[in-house]
Every structure is written in C-alpha cells, then in structure tokens.
Amino acid sequence: MGQVEDAVRRDLRALTSKNRLSSLGGRERTVLALAKHLDDPLLPARDAAAVARELRIALAELRKTAPSTVRSGIDELRDRRETRKRATGGAAP
C-alpha cells in the first residue's frame, strides 16, 4: 500500500465514520482506485496530474455529501467548553 492510498483510507474512515472500509460504496471505491493508481511508480507524469485532479474532485464531493453526524475535533472541543461553562455556572473560562 502506498502513501497516497494510506492517506485516502484515513480520510475515508473520518468521512464515513466507519472503521471498516469493506462496506464502501462506489464513490469511495473509486477514490481508493484512483489513490492506488497514483501510487503506481510506472504512472507517467502527464497521467499523474490528471489522476491527482480526479482524486481531489472525488474527495471534495465525498466531503460535501458526508453525513453531518461525523464530528470533528472542533466539535469535541466546543462540547467540552460548553460542559465547562455549565459546570462553572456559565462563566467564560
């Protein structure tokens, strides 16, 4: 597994909120295929640019359609801050 594929797998785990990548849909599998193709050392440079562009576009589309239930680190920080504020009676930390 190459560096690009590793990175894309991490992104997909974060986007899908699933730890198993075995139940991915068509878009996700396409993104993985593009990543594997980009990791191929025999891929000509002119083709690599086109594959990288398609990969960026596909990942952007996946991010747009990701469920809103996926929580980021910012969401977790916001929740902890709100919890602290409630515990101190509403005073700002």
C-alpha positions as CSV (number, residue, x, y, z in Angstrom):
1,M,0.0,0.0,0.0
2,G,1.4,3.4,-1.0
3,Q,1.4,6.7,0.8
4,V,-1.5,8.2,-1.2
5,E,-3.7,5.2,-0.6
6,D,-2.9,5.2,3.1
7,A,-3.9,8.9,3.4
8,V,-7.1,8.3,1.4
9,R,-8.0,5.4,3.6
10,R,-7.6,7.6,6.7
11,D,-9.7,10.3,5.1
12,L,-12.4,7.8,4.2
13,R,-12.5,6.5,7.7
14,A,-13.0,10.0,9.0
15,L,-15.7,10.8,6.4
16,T,-17.7,7.7,6.7
17,S,-17.4,7.3,10.5
18,K,-16.9,3.6,9.8
19,N,-13.8,1.7,10.8
20,R,-14.5,-1.0,8.2
21,L,-13.7,0.0,4.7
22,S,-15.2,-3.2,3.4
23,S,-18.7,-1.8,3.1
24,L,-17.9,1.2,1.0
25,G,-20.0,2.4,-1.9
26,G,-19.0,3.2,-5.5
27,R,-17.6,6.7,-4.9
28,E,-15.4,5.5,-2.1
29,R,-14.1,2.6,-4.1
30,T,-13.4,4.9,-7.0
31,V,-11.4,7.2,-4.7
32,L,-9.4,4.2,-3.5
33,A,-8.8,3.0,-7.1
34,L,-7.5,6.5,-8.0
35,A,-5.2,6.5,-5.0
36,K,-3.8,3.1,-5.9
37,H,-3.2,4.3,-9.4
38,L,-1.5,7.4,-8.2
39,D,0.9,5.3,-6.1
40,D,2.0,3.3,-9.1
41,P,5.6,4.2,-9.8
42,L,5.1,3.4,-13.5
43,L,2.4,6.0,-13.9
44,P,3.6,8.7,-16.4
45,A,3.9,12.2,-15.0
46,R,1.3,13.6,-17.5
47,D,-1.2,10.9,-16.3
48,A,-0.4,11.5,-12.7
49,A,-1.6,15.1,-12.9
50,A,-4.9,14.0,-14.3
51,V,-5.3,11.2,-11.7
52,A,-4.5,13.6,-8.9
53,R,-7.0,16.1,-10.1
54,E,-9.8,13.5,-10.3
55,L,-8.8,12.3,-6.8
56,R,-9.1,15.8,-5.4
57,I,-12.5,16.3,-7.1
58,A,-13.9,13.0,-5.9
59,L,-12.7,13.6,-2.3
60,A,-14.3,17.0,-2.4
61,E,-17.6,15.6,-3.5
62,L,-17.4,13.0,-0.7
63,R,-16.8,15.7,1.9
64,K,-19.8,17.6,0.6
65,T,-22.0,14.6,0.9
66,A,-20.6,13.3,4.2
67,P,-23.2,12.9,6.9
68,S,-23.4,15.7,9.4
69,T,-23.2,13.2,12.2
70,V,-19.4,12.9,11.7
71,R,-17.9,15.0,14.4
72,S,-14.6,16.9,14.0
73,G,-12.1,17.7,16.7
74,I,-13.5,21.3,16.7
75,D,-17.0,19.9,17.6
76,E,-15.5,17.9,20.5
77,L,-13.6,21.0,21.8
78,R,-16.8,23.0,21.6
79,D,-18.7,20.4,23.6
80,R,-16.0,20.3,26.3
81,R,-16.0,24.1,26.5
82,E,-19.8,24.1,26.9
83,T,-19.6,21.5,29.6
84,R,-17.0,23.5,31.5
85,K,-19.2,26.7,31.2
86,R,-22.2,24.8,32.6
87,A,-20.1,23.4,35.4
88,T,-18.9,26.9,36.4
89,G,-22.3,28.5,36.2
90,G,-22.0,30.0,32.8
91,A,-18.8,32.0,33.4
92,A,-16.4,32.2,30.5
93,P,-13.2,30.1,31.0
